[in-house]
Amino acid sequence: MINQLIFIPVLLQMLILIALFIRLARVKEVAIANDEVDQQRRALHCDAWPSNVIQITNSVNNQFQTPLLFYVLILILWQLDGINVVTHALAWTFTLSRIMHAYIHVTHNEVPKRLLAFKIGIVTLLALIILALWFCIAPILMG
């Protein structure tokens, strides 16, 4: 398996963020055009924006949390030559959970469903951490 393919889910995760930024820009433009924004407060206060803008802003902010761990873990595993079928499956699982999380967040925003997507991502990150630890320790143990 070509190790570089592990970066496809990473790049897709980055595209999720770009798509959210584009969506955020559009809803902000509409909110401004509809005079739904407190112009005096908008630069520093999230509550100056209508709820739909805050909702997407929160989703964008979420993309700078667990995905950062994902990026680092993939780089660590790649550096440790720890890319295999399991790593690929976990990377895709994480990215798909983040797509699901972002979609739920910017649409109906049902917290139990969003929480499930988040939990899938967290469990996947834990599995990637365990794999990274194994690839760090295994060479020492195998001696």
PyMOL commands that set and color helices and strands:
alter all, ss='L'
color gray80, all
select helices_A, chain A and resi 3-33+46-48+51-62+66-79+85-106+111-142
alter helices_A, ss='H'
color red, helices_A
deselect
rebuild
show_as cartoon
